[in-house]
Amino acid sequence: MNEKMGIKRLDHVCWAVRRLDDVLPLLTDLMGMRVEGRFENPEMGFRGVGLRVPGGTGHFEVLEPLNEDSFLIRFLNERGPGLHHVTFEVEDVDRAASAMRDFGIEPFLGVQRSHGWVETYMHPKDTGGVLFQFYTEEEEHHHGPDHDHSHSHELEPPK
């Protein structure tokens, strides 16, 4: 574990695309990833799929915009489909944000709390082009039995 940021593990890597269903065969049929769940965030304007990567504890996430107001529209129009972010689980997001500030980086969008977890980001302009996300769960949260909703951070590593 990194003592300054309190990084526990790499959680997932995320790919932004225009249409999820166009890329899923590449990931599942060719690469052997397994869909673990689909999720949607209408507040932020995206829908996604969490996939388990064969042979490890890592996860892969694919996001598509839900509407023309989604932040992903701007991302895709400016950069095209590609790497969107890399997510690490940390012991404490406030500690990670403090370590970033001590290093001279202001946490992008500050520290945010919602849906049972806390997150902060390092903006690509501060990292040489990669958006890094750092999160921790504040509380257990569960979805109803008829709710097809999953986040990569909720997926258990294979045993």
HELIX and SHEET records of a PDB file:
HELIX    1   1 LEU A   20  PRO A   25  1                                   6    
HELIX    2   2 LEU A   26  LEU A   30  3                                   5    
HELIX    3   3 PHE A   71  ARG A   79  1                                   9    
HELIX    4   4 VAL A   93  ASP A  102  1                                  10    
HELIX    5   5 PRO A  124  THR A  127  1                                   4    
HELIX    6   6 SER A  152  GLU A  154  5                                   3    
SHEET    1   A 8 ARG A  34  ASN A  41  0                                        
SHEET    2   A 8 PHE A  46  ARG A  52 -1                                        
SHEET    3   A 8 HIS A  59  PRO A  65 -1                                        
SHEET    4   A 8 ILE A   7  ALA A  16  1                                        
SHEET    5   A 8 GLY A  82  VAL A  90 -1                                        
SHEET    6   A 8 LEU A 131  GLU A 137  1                                        
SHEET    7   A 8 TRP A 117  MET A 122 -1                                        
SHEET    8   A 8 PHE A 108  SER A 114 -1                                        
END                                                                             
